[in-house]
Amino acid sequence: MLKRTPLFEAHEQAGAKLVDFGGWEMPLHYGSQLAEHEAVRTACGVFDASHMTVIDVTGAHAADYLRVLLANDIDKLVDEGQALYTCMLNHAGGVVDDLIVYFRAEKGYRLVVNASTREQDLAWMNDCVGDFDVALNEQADLALIAVQGPQAKAVFERVAKAYDLHGLFDKVAPLTRFSACEHHSVYVGRTGYTGEDGYEIMMPAEHAPMTWTAFTSQGAQPCGLGSRDTLRIEAGLNLYGTDMDQSISPLEAGLAWTVDFGRPERQFNGRQALERQRENGGLPRWCGVVLADKGVIRGGYQVATEGGATGVITSGTFSPTLNRAVGFVRLSATDESDCTIDIRGRHHPAGLRSLPFVRSGTIRVDLP
């Protein structure tokens, strides 16, 4: 039987098309995926992300443990509430998962990892405990709602006024990107995965339906997983299991910026393997691709250039903002800007572009 979030009844009442997503019965859309995409790019949308896994790391050695577990350096988190995007690697440098870690000062750290990787993440994290004095506590009783879009802050303020949540909003209003605050049992991060401004709100599961209603009643458009995927591809954001996995390192998946080699004494999992990859060279080029004519590109399609470089699409979709098919490609190194994509035996012209395609409502690439 598929698992359901505390918002399942709200999704049914709103007419959502429900699908199996990694063992969870989740909304794909509420009638129009394009309208939901547009709402997040131009106004405000709200997503149920309660299927994701929240894990608190506490104990005397919590920081030392995370210095080894994570490829980015958690010593960058100095002030309470700061957040960091990073990957958790295996010893071969492959990506066990990508995640956001929040610093909670004396309360330790909070990790938000993917839903489909819950079991492998928890197993790996427990394997890595060793002699560290840490406790790993999954917060399965928390729900997670993401409010995203250029009007997210204004909608949050209207919710605060309508529901007398001034104490919460007084803490939320000053938040900058990748920072968070706590107010009683509510944890709010100014984070998200759409390329737009917004918030990710964690709360006790029993409060989720009221919170969902509060935001939708103040103008937030309910959005499903379909628009979340087109938004994240436009924003150049990787998806675990599609763009990376345990056989792909962050250096091969366009995530070198999430790996901190700065302190040689910090021997994080996979460091030696990544250093060998850097020394050996020949790393693939990771970039975006935009189809020049009509069509849709999907993961697995083959890419080639006139100069002989070859590659494969890892994520592909139709971009509502660009009105073109776009995707990510892992390509043998080349500085060429043109390629062709093999779509069912026909080679369609396309352009290779730096990511992202769209960020903060603005198109960042030239169309081929």
C-alpha positions as CSV (number, residue, x, y, z in Angstrom):
1,M,0.0,0.0,0.0
2,L,1.3,3.4,-0.9
3,K,2.2,5.8,1.9
4,R,0.3,9.1,2.3
5,T,1.2,12.4,3.8
6,P,-1.0,14.3,6.3
7,L,-2.2,16.4,3.3
8,F,-3.6,13.5,1.3
9,E,-7.3,14.4,2.0
10,A,-6.5,18.1,1.0
11,H,-5.1,16.9,-2.3
12,E,-8.2,14.7,-3.0
13,Q,-10.5,17.6,-2.1
14,A,-8.6,19.9,-4.5
15,G,-9.0,17.4,-7.4
16,A,-5.4,16.3,-7.6
17,K,-4.2,13.6,-10.0
18,L,-2.5,11.3,-7.6
19,V,0.4,9.1,-8.7
20,D,2.9,6.6,-7.1
21,F,6.1,8.6,-6.4
22,G,8.7,6.4,-4.7
23,G,6.1,4.5,-2.7
24,W,4.1,7.7,-1.8
25,E,0.7,8.6,-3.2
26,M,1.5,12.2,-4.3
27,P,-0.2,14.9,-6.4
28,L,1.1,15.1,-10.0
29,H,-1.0,18.2,-10.7
30,Y,-4.4,19.8,-9.8
31,G,-5.7,20.2,-13.3
32,S,-3.0,22.2,-15.1
33,Q,0.7,21.5,-14.7
34,L,1.5,24.6,-16.9
35,A,-0.7,26.9,-14.8
36,E,1.1,25.6,-11.6
37,H,4.5,26.2,-13.2
38,E,3.5,29.7,-14.2
39,A,2.2,30.5,-10.7
40,V,5.6,29.7,-9.2
41,R,7.5,31.7,-11.8
42,T,5.3,34.8,-11.5
43,A,3.4,34.6,-8.2
44,C,3.3,31.9,-5.5
45,G,2.8,28.2,-5.4
46,V,2.6,25.7,-2.5
47,F,3.9,22.1,-2.6
48,D,3.5,19.2,-0.3
49,A,7.0,17.9,0.4
50,S,6.1,15.9,3.5
51,H,7.3,12.7,1.9
52,M,10.9,13.9,2.3
53,T,13.0,12.7,5.2
54,V,14.0,14.9,8.1
55,I,16.9,13.6,10.3
56,D,18.3,15.5,13.3
57,V,22.0,14.9,14.2
58,T,22.9,15.7,17.8
59,G,25.6,14.8,20.3
60,A,29.1,15.9,21.3
61,H,30.6,14.8,18.0
62,A,27.8,15.9,15.7
63,A,30.0,18.4,13.9
64,D,33.0,16.0,13.6
65,Y,30.6,13.3,12.2
66,L,29.2,15.7,9.5
67,R,32.7,16.8,8.6
68,V,33.3,13.2,7.5
69,L,29.8,12.4,6.2
70,L,29.4,15.4,3.9
71,A,31.4,16.7,1.0
72,N,30.8,20.3,1.7
73,D,32.3,21.8,4.9
74,I,29.8,22.3,7.7
75,D,32.2,24.7,9.3
76,K,30.8,27.3,6.9
77,L,27.7,27.2,9.2
78,V,28.7,29.7,11.8
79,D,25.4,31.3,12.8
80,E,22.3,29.5,14.0
81,G,19.9,29.0,11.2
82,Q,22.5,28.9,8.3
83,A,21.9,26.2,5.7
84,L,24.1,24.5,3.2
85,Y,23.5,22.4,0.1
86,T,25.8,19.3,-0.1
87,C,26.2,15.7,-1.1
88,M,26.7,12.7,1.0
89,L,29.2,10.4,-0.7
90,N,30.3,6.8,-0.5
91,H,34.0,5.8,-0.3
92,A,34.2,5.7,-4.1
93,G,33.0,9.3,-4.4
94,G,29.5,8.3,-5.6
95,V,26.5,10.3,-4.5
96,V,24.5,8.5,-1.8
97,D,22.2,11.5,-1.7
98,D,22.0,15.3,-2.0
99,L,20.6,17.2,0.9
100,I,20.3,20.5,2.8
101,V,21.8,20.7,6.3
102,Y,20.6,23.4,8.7
103,F,22.7,24.5,11.8
104,R,20.6,24.6,15.0
105,A,23.4,25.7,17.4
106,E,23.1,23.8,20.7
107,K,20.3,21.6,19.1
108,G,22.8,20.2,16.6
109,Y,22.0,19.9,12.9
110,R,18.9,19.1,10.8
111,L,19.3,17.2,7.5
112,V,16.5,17.1,4.9
113,V,17.1,14.2,2.4
114,N,15.1,12.7,-0.4
115,A,12.1,10.5,0.1
116,S,13.1,7.7,-2.3
117,T,16.5,7.3,-0.7
118,R,15.4,7.2,3.0
119,E,16.5,3.6,3.7
120,Q,19.9,3.8,2.0
121,D,20.6,7.2,3.6
122,L,19.7,6.0,7.1
123,A,21.7,2.8,6.6
124,W,24.8,4.7,5.4
125,M,24.5,7.3,8.1
126,N,24.4,4.6,10.7
127,D,27.3,2.8,9.1
128,C,29.4,6.0,9.3
129,V,28.7,6.6,13.1
130,G,31.6,4.4,14.2
131,D,33.1,5.9,17.4
132,F,31.4,9.3,17.0
133,D,29.2,10.3,19.9
134,V,26.2,11.2,17.9
135,A,22.5,10.4,17.8
136,L,20.5,10.2,14.5
137,N,16.8,10.9,15.0
138,E,14.4,10.7,12.1
139,Q,11.6,13.2,12.6
140,A,8.8,11.2,10.9
141,D,6.1,13.2,12.7
142,L,7.0,16.4,10.8
143,A,5.3,17.6,7.7
144,L,7.0,19.8,5.1
145,I,5.3,22.4,3.0
146,A,7.2,24.5,0.4
147,V,5.9,27.9,-0.5
148,Q,7.7,29.2,-3.7
149,G,7.6,32.2,-6.0
150,P,8.4,35.9,-6.1
151,Q,5.3,36.6,-4.0
152,A,6.0,34.0,-1.4
153,K,7.0,36.5,1.2
154,A,3.9,38.6,0.6
155,V,1.6,35.6,0.9
156,F,3.4,34.5,4.1
157,E,2.7,38.0,5.5
158,R,-1.0,37.8,4.6
159,V,-1.2,34.4,6.3
160,A,0.5,35.8,9.4
161,K,-2.1,38.7,9.5
162,A,-5.1,36.4,8.9
163,Y,-4.1,33.8,11.4
164,D,-2.5,36.0,14.1
165,L,1.0,34.5,13.5
166,H,2.9,37.8,14.0
167,G,5.4,36.1,16.3
168,L,6.4,33.6,13.6
169,F,6.5,36.2,10.8
170,D,8.7,38.5,12.9
171,K,11.3,35.8,12.7
172,V,10.6,34.8,9.1
173,A,10.7,38.3,7.6
174,P,14.4,39.0,8.1
175,L,15.5,35.6,6.8
176,T,18.0,35.7,3.8
177,R,18.5,33.0,1.3
178,F,19.7,29.7,2.9
179,S,18.9,30.7,6.4
180,A,16.2,29.4,8.8
181,C,14.4,30.1,12.1
182,E,12.5,28.2,14.7
183,H,9.3,29.4,16.4
184,H,7.9,26.9,18.9
185,S,7.4,23.7,16.9
186,V,7.7,25.3,13.5
187,Y,11.0,25.4,11.5
188,V,11.2,27.7,8.5
189,G,14.0,27.8,5.9
190,R,14.3,30.3,3.1
191,T,15.1,27.5,0.8
192,G,13.5,25.5,-2.0
193,Y,14.1,23.7,-5.3
194,T,12.4,25.7,-7.9
195,G,14.8,28.5,-8.7
196,E,12.5,31.1,-7.1
197,D,12.4,32.8,-3.7
198,G,10.4,31.0,-1.1
199,Y,10.2,29.0,2.1
200,E,10.2,25.4,3.3
201,I,8.1,25.0,6.4
202,M,8.4,22.0,8.8
203,M,5.7,21.5,11.4
204,P,4.0,18.8,13.4
205,A,2.0,16.6,11.0
206,E,-1.3,17.5,12.7
207,H,-0.8,21.2,11.8
208,A,-0.2,20.6,8.1
209,P,-3.8,20.6,6.8
210,M,-4.5,24.0,8.5
211,T,-1.2,25.4,7.2
212,W,-2.0,24.2,3.7
213,T,-5.4,25.9,3.9
214,A,-3.9,29.1,5.3
215,F,-1.6,29.5,2.3
216,T,-4.0,28.5,-0.4
217,S,-6.7,30.8,1.1
218,Q,-4.3,33.7,0.8
219,G,-3.4,33.1,-2.9
220,A,-0.9,30.3,-3.1
221,Q,-1.6,28.0,-6.0
222,P,-1.5,24.2,-5.0
223,C,1.2,22.7,-7.2
224,G,2.1,19.0,-7.8
225,L,5.3,17.1,-8.7
226,G,4.9,17.7,-12.4
227,S,5.5,21.4,-12.2
228,R,8.2,20.9,-9.5
229,D,10.1,18.8,-12.1
230,T,9.9,21.4,-14.9
231,L,10.8,24.2,-12.5
232,R,13.9,22.4,-11.1
233,I,15.1,21.6,-14.6
234,E,14.7,25.2,-15.8
235,A,16.6,26.2,-12.7
236,G,19.5,23.7,-13.4
237,L,18.9,21.7,-10.3
238,N,19.8,18.0,-10.2
239,L,17.5,15.2,-9.3
240,Y,18.8,12.2,-7.4
241,G,18.4,8.9,-9.3
242,T,18.3,10.7,-12.6
243,D,21.2,13.1,-12.8
244,M,23.4,11.4,-10.2
245,D,23.5,8.2,-8.1
246,Q,26.0,6.1,-6.2
247,S,28.0,5.4,-9.4
248,I,28.3,9.2,-10.3
249,S,30.5,11.6,-8.4
250,P,29.5,15.3,-7.9
251,L,32.4,16.2,-10.2
252,E,30.7,14.3,-13.0
253,A,27.2,15.7,-12.2
254,G,28.0,19.5,-12.3
255,L,28.2,19.7,-8.5
256,A,31.9,20.4,-8.0
257,W,30.9,23.6,-6.3
258,T,29.4,21.6,-3.5
259,V,32.7,19.8,-2.7
260,D,35.1,21.6,-0.3
261,F,38.7,20.4,-0.7
262,G,40.0,23.4,1.3
263,R,41.3,21.8,4.4
264,P,43.5,18.7,3.7
265,E,43.0,17.4,7.2
266,R,39.2,17.0,6.6
267,Q,39.1,13.5,5.2
268,F,35.4,13.3,4.2
269,N,34.1,10.1,2.6
270,G,35.1,9.8,-1.0
271,R,37.7,12.6,-0.9
272,Q,40.6,10.4,-2.1
273,A,38.5,9.1,-5.0
274,L,37.5,12.6,-6.0
275,E,41.1,13.8,-5.8
276,R,42.1,11.0,-8.1
277,Q,39.4,12.0,-10.6
278,R,40.7,15.6,-10.6
279,E,44.3,14.5,-11.0
280,N,43.5,12.1,-13.9
281,G,41.4,14.8,-15.7
282,G,39.1,14.0,-18.5
283,L,36.0,14.7,-16.5
284,P,32.8,15.1,-18.6
285,R,31.3,18.4,-19.4
286,W,28.0,19.0,-17.5
287,C,25.7,21.5,-19.2
288,G,22.2,22.3,-20.4
289,V,20.9,21.6,-23.9
290,V,18.1,23.4,-25.7
291,L,16.3,21.9,-28.7
292,A,16.3,24.2,-31.7
293,D,13.1,23.0,-33.2
294,K,9.8,21.4,-31.9
295,G,9.9,18.2,-29.9
296,V,10.5,16.8,-26.4
297,I,13.7,15.4,-25.1
298,R,13.9,12.7,-22.4
299,G,16.5,11.1,-20.2
300,G,18.6,8.5,-22.1
301,Y,18.6,10.3,-25.5
302,Q,22.0,10.4,-27.2
303,V,23.8,13.6,-28.0
304,A,26.7,14.2,-30.5
305,T,28.7,17.1,-31.8
306,E,30.4,17.7,-35.1
307,G,33.8,17.5,-33.2
308,G,33.0,14.0,-32.1
309,A,32.0,14.6,-28.5
310,T,29.2,12.3,-27.4
311,G,26.9,12.2,-24.3
312,V,23.5,11.4,-22.9
313,I,20.6,13.3,-21.6
314,T,20.0,12.7,-17.9
315,S,16.9,14.9,-17.4
316,G,14.7,16.3,-20.1
317,T,11.4,18.1,-20.3
318,F,9.5,20.9,-22.1
319,S,10.3,24.3,-20.7
320,P,7.1,26.4,-20.4
321,T,9.3,29.5,-19.8
322,L,11.5,29.0,-22.9
323,N,8.8,27.3,-25.0
324,R,11.4,24.8,-26.0
325,A,12.5,21.3,-25.0
326,V,15.5,21.5,-22.5
327,G,17.6,19.0,-20.6
328,F,20.9,18.2,-18.9
329,V,23.6,16.4,-20.7
330,R,26.8,14.6,-19.5
331,L,29.1,15.0,-22.4
332,S,32.7,14.0,-23.3
333,A,34.6,17.2,-22.9
334,T,34.1,19.9,-25.6
335,D,33.8,23.6,-25.8
336,E,31.4,23.4,-28.8
337,S,28.1,25.2,-28.5
338,D,26.1,23.1,-31.0
339,C,25.0,19.4,-31.1
340,T,22.4,17.1,-32.3
341,I,20.0,14.9,-30.3
342,D,18.9,11.5,-31.5
343,I,15.1,11.4,-31.1
344,R,13.8,8.1,-32.3
345,G,16.4,7.9,-35.0
346,R,16.3,11.5,-36.2
347,H,19.1,13.9,-35.3
348,H,17.6,17.2,-34.2
349,P,19.8,20.4,-33.9
350,A,20.3,21.8,-30.4
351,G,22.4,24.2,-28.5
352,L,24.7,23.4,-25.5
353,R,24.3,26.1,-22.8
354,S,25.6,26.8,-19.3
355,L,23.0,26.2,-16.6
356,P,20.6,27.5,-15.3
357,F,18.1,28.1,-18.1
358,V,15.9,30.2,-15.8
359,R,16.5,31.7,-12.4
360,S,14.4,34.1,-10.4
361,G,12.0,34.5,-13.2
362,T,14.6,35.5,-15.8
363,I,15.7,33.5,-18.8
364,R,19.5,33.1,-18.6
365,V,20.3,31.4,-22.0
366,D,20.3,32.4,-25.6
367,L,18.0,30.2,-27.7
368,P,19.6,28.2,-30.6
